[in-house]
Each structure stands twice: as structure tokens, then as C-alpha cells.
Amino acid sequence: MTDERDFCEARFDRDGVTTWELRSIDEILGMDPRPTLRCPQCHGQFRAHKAGTTGQRAHFEHRKGHAGCPLKPGTFNGTPSRHPEALD
């Protein structure tokens, strides 16, 4: 099962041009080295985690929490906003 939380934006620099491309957790975990990652909603920096040994599935996580991100339902304050340390 996949949902919006199974994707991130990855930064790629090609020929002097920076682009942000939507990528899945499986794609990111297969990259070496991994590109810089950001949340597709608030643009806060993400990190990727592989599946755990206790049943936790592979997922993305914000490096620093942000109450304005709807992808964090447990801490979302109800008003979407840009991360204070957003990556552009």
C-alpha cells in the first residue's frame, strides 16, 4: 500500500540546473549517494529510513518537525504552511 507519505522531492543538479523531482521511497533507498530530499508539502528537509526489523515499513521523516505540514497528521496544526527551514 502506498500513499502520499511514500514520496519525496529529490534535488538533482544537471548541467548547472537544479530541479526537484518526485521520487518514491524505494527509488531513494536504491540511490547511492542519495540526493538531498525535501517534503513535497512544506519543503522541509527529509531523510529516508529503510524498513525496520520489527515490522516498520520504509518511510520518509522530516529532519526537524513542523506543525504546519499535513503529511504529519499527529502534529499537524490544521493550517498548512511552509517549513521555517524550507529547501528551495
C-alpha positions as CSV (number, residue, x, y, z in Angstrom):
1,M,0.0,0.0,0.0
2,T,1.3,3.4,-0.9
3,D,0.2,6.9,-0.1
4,E,1.4,10.5,-0.4
5,R,3.8,9.9,2.5
6,D,5.7,7.3,0.4
7,F,7.1,10.1,-1.8
8,C,9.5,13.0,-1.5
9,E,11.1,15.5,-3.8
10,A,14.8,14.9,-4.6
11,R,17.2,17.5,-5.8
12,F,19.2,16.9,-8.9
13,D,21.8,19.2,-10.4
14,R,22.3,18.7,-14.1
15,D,24.3,21.0,-16.4
16,G,24.1,23.8,-13.8
17,V,20.3,23.5,-13.5
18,T,18.7,22.4,-10.2
19,T,15.4,20.5,-10.4
20,W,13.3,18.9,-7.7
21,E,11.7,15.6,-8.9
22,L,9.1,13.5,-7.1
23,R,10.6,10.1,-6.2
24,S,9.3,7.1,-4.2
25,I,10.9,5.7,-1.0
26,D,12.0,2.6,-2.9
27,E,13.8,4.7,-5.6
28,I,15.5,6.8,-3.0
29,L,16.7,3.9,-0.9
30,G,18.3,2.4,-4.1
31,M,20.4,5.5,-4.8
32,D,24.0,5.8,-3.8
33,P,24.8,8.6,-3.0
34,R,21.4,9.8,-2.0
35,P,20.3,13.2,-3.2
36,T,19.1,16.0,-0.9
37,L,15.4,15.3,0.0
38,R,12.5,17.5,0.9
39,C,8.9,17.2,1.8
40,P,6.6,17.8,-1.2
41,Q,4.1,19.7,1.1
42,C,6.2,22.0,3.3
43,H,9.6,21.7,1.6
44,G,11.3,20.9,4.9
45,Q,14.3,18.6,4.7
46,F,13.5,14.8,4.7
47,R,15.5,11.7,5.5
48,A,14.8,8.2,4.2
49,H,14.5,5.2,6.5
50,K,14.6,1.6,5.3
51,A,12.2,-1.0,6.6
52,G,12.7,-1.9,10.2
53,T,13.3,-5.4,11.7
54,T,10.2,-5.0,13.9
55,G,7.7,-4.5,11.0
56,Q,8.1,-0.8,10.4
57,R,7.9,-0.1,6.7
58,A,10.3,2.1,4.8
59,H,9.4,5.8,5.1
60,F,10.4,9.4,5.0
61,E,10.7,11.6,8.0
62,H,11.2,15.3,8.5
63,R,14.7,16.1,9.9
64,K,13.1,18.9,12.0
65,G,9.4,18.8,13.0
66,H,7.0,21.3,11.6
67,A,3.4,21.7,12.8
68,G,2.3,23.2,9.5
69,C,2.8,20.1,7.4
70,P,-0.2,18.0,6.6
71,L,2.0,14.9,6.0
72,K,2.5,14.7,9.8
73,P,-1.1,14.1,10.9
74,G,-0.1,13.5,14.5
75,T,1.4,17.0,14.9
76,F,-0.4,19.0,12.1
77,N,-2.0,22.1,13.5
78,G,-4.6,22.3,10.7
79,T,-3.1,25.2,8.8
80,P,-0.6,24.2,6.0
81,S,2.5,26.4,5.9
82,R,6.0,26.4,4.5
83,H,8.7,24.9,6.8
84,P,10.7,27.6,8.5
85,E,13.9,26.0,7.1
86,A,12.4,25.1,3.7
87,L,14.7,24.0,0.9
88,D,14.4,25.8,-2.4
